Structures are given as structure tokens and as C-alpha cells.
Amino acid sequence: MFDSPLVRKGLISALLFSVFAPNCLRAQPIGSDSGPRSNQENSPYSRYGIGNLNSPYNATLSGMGGIATAGTPGLNVNAFNPASYSFLTAATLDFAFEAKQRSVFLGDQKTNSGTGNFAYFNLGMNAGKHFGLNIGFRPIAYTYYNANDTIFNLQTMGDALNNYNGSGSLQYAFIGLAGQYKGLSIGANFGYAFGTYDYANSLQTAGSDSSGSTYHVRSAQLTNADRIGGLYWKGGLLYHAKLKKEKYFNIGATATLSQKLNVTRQNLDLAYDYLTDGTTSDLVIDTLINNEVKGKLTMPAAYTFGLAFGKAANYEIGTDFSYTDWSVFDKLGDRSGVGDNSWRVSVGGEYTPNAETPGKKYLSYVTYRLGAYYGKDYFNLFNTDVNYFGGTVGASFPLQRNYNNFGKINLSLEVGKRGSITNGLAKEVYVNFTFGISLNDTYWLKRPARYQ
């Protein structure tokens, strides 16, 4: 199984990534000047729950609007439904990077931000005639926000600046296994979810108010540093029915039951004492609270159902529906900003003009994708739901190909909108671009004489 150079290189890459990724992806510590910078997304909704959810789809599935539950791509790794691993037809190293741009509209104000991040890593392979496995890593959620409120003539403090900022992420490293019998496949991902979240809320006085009166008061900064870790799993089913003329029909489903992760929170409350005499300022820092709290993060239960119809190496169309029960979510007793549920409907498809006939033009080997989605996010603020919708396009461009070794460059572009300027909420318009590479190796096949 591990005789393939691609498999060996993939295993080494996975080991190195598991060592260095936690340090590379860890959020910057909170301080008086910390929080999201210009090269990071600044999303006010990511302040709540576990933050904004990362896309759980690879680049090929993202280009089709996220129709992933019933997908059986033989030369790509569909980690969204682990039951798909048994349909892999080659050892596949699949990874990607993503770039995000977001415009936030709040009242009559607009802010723009963007970032680039690692998207996912998968090393999948056929482990026998009816089995498949995958070693994977992907971010689950992330938090980046930085917001200020100016308070004028605050009693006993004068003019003050209230700042909220936070950063962090939740990651998932896993191994997936699947087995099938007569077209019915069952699979599961088992792994470890881990991450860090840092939050800070500071109230800083200007030392005077608009009338010129001066004050001798303390400013404050309240910080929470959460460290999260625990076992996490997801199961899936997939039925592949072969029809006439290489056509097929797939039915898929996945389930992630509510699970608890461990949380260790470090609370640190600081007081800043500004002594202003008009010419000089002295700063004294006093630690008011410095303690550690341990508890649980209860993750939501999630379910998806999908259908797909297509013709091998030619086209596929499908639809997905997902539902997540956020009513069970709890983070050290806090559910602020989290609603009872979320859902999403996706439709999409792909088309390859001529993938198998030699001598055709290069563009006939390219796979083209299109999709759309609509849903409700898990945030609920001021009794208002946060809805979203978007459209996607994508394409896969084959690399140099021969009988044993081949691969593709996978691109997807997503444009969407979330929320609205209602009841003091924010509207976000976002653009996400994913650049992925999949490398394949049919290491168990003997090279025919005509290719030697």
C-alpha cells in the first residue's frame, strides 16, 4: 500500500504539517495593540460561538456550490463524506490554499479586509478492492474581529474608547476509513479537534472630556485565552447505483453527533492607571484577576443528505441539504449570539467535454463547474436570524498525464452575501478564491506493454 512515491511523500508531508501547523495557524496573543491587522479578515459575526465556519469542501466541490454528500470523485478526496473513500481509484495527494476578501457594512460605515490561509490537506488511497482510507487536516472555524466604540463624557471617566478584539481558530486532524459492499459504502473520520481563541475587551480613558475637565481614573482590559482540545468524529453513508451507458445515481448522508471538547480558559483582568498633569503621563499596571477555569465546549449535531446523477468522466449534477442543531451548543456556559439551528441548500454540477478521447484540444479535458447555495447561519442577534446566499464557479486543469501518474490544478471562486443592516446588524459581502492541487498515482497497476 505504501510502495508508491506519492504515498510516501504524502505521509512525510502530513507528519511535518502536523508538527508545524499548530504554530503556524495559532492566533496572535491579545495585547493593547493586538487584534486583526489589515492582512486579516475582520468579521463582526466571528465574535460569537466558535466564530465563522470554514468551508468543509475541497476546491472541486466548492466550485459546485458544495454538493458533497453524494459525490464519488475517484481522483479527488471527498473528506466531507468519509464513505466516499472506498470509491477512490488512485492514491491521491490533495491540498489547497484560499484567499478571502470581505466588505462589512454597518450603518453608513464600510470596512474592507482580506486574508490568505491554508485550506485543507488530504492523502487518500484505495486500501483493497472494497476499502479506502484518508489522512486529513482542515480548519473547522476561525475568529478575527476588531471593533471600537467611542463614549463621550462618561461619568467619572470623561471621553473613553471601548475596544473589542479577538482572534483564533479550531483545527481538525483525522484519519478516515471506509468500506463498501455492492455499491453501499460506510465510512467515518476519527481525529482530534484543537485550537486557541484569544479575546480582549478594553475601556481606555482619554484623561479628559469634551469640556476640558481632567480625570484621574483607571482604564481596564479584560482578556480570555481559551485552549481547546478533544476527540471528534463524523460518519457517512453512500450508495452508488450504476445505470446504463456509464451513468450513475448516488444517494448520500452524513451525521455528526453532538460531542464535547475540553476547554481551559485563562482569565486576566488588568487595570491601567494614567496620571495626567498636562505635560507628562505615568503608567502603572495592576493585575486584578489572573485565574484558570476548566470546562467543556459542546459542539452541535449536524446532518446532511444529498443526491447526485451523472455520467462517468463526463458530467454530474446534484443537490445537498444540511441541518445543524445549535440548541445544544455551549462554551463554558455561554451561548451568546448563538441561535437554535442552521441550514443550507446547495445545487450544482460539473461538465467535462471530452476526458477520454486522445488527440482532442486541451480545453476539452478541462472540467467546468457551477453552483449556488442559500442558507441560515447559526448566529441570532437581537432576535434576528442571519441568512446568506452565494454563487460559485470552478474548473480543474489536467497536468501532464500518462498511464500511472497524473494530476490537476483545481480552482474555485465563490461570491456571496451574509446578513443585512437590520436591528443594528452587519451586512457582509465576500469573495473566496481557492487554489488546489491534486496529484494521483495508480501505484498498484502494472504498466501495459504499449506504454513501455
Salt bridges, closest charged atoms under 4 A:
GLU41 OE2 - ARG102 NE 2.49
GLU98 OE2 - LYS100 NZ 3.53
ASP198 OD1 - ARG227 NH1 3.48
ASP226 OD1 - ARG265 NE 2.64
ASP226 OD2 - LYS331 NZ 3.13
ASP273 OD1 - HIS216 NE2 3.16
ASP286 OD2 - ARG218 NH1 3.35
ASP340 OD1 - ARG335 NH2 3.76
GLU350 OE1 - ARG369 NE 2.78
ASP377 OD2 - ARG418 NH1 2.89
GLU428 OE1 - ARG102 NH1 2.55
GLU428 OE1 - ARG418 NH2 2.77
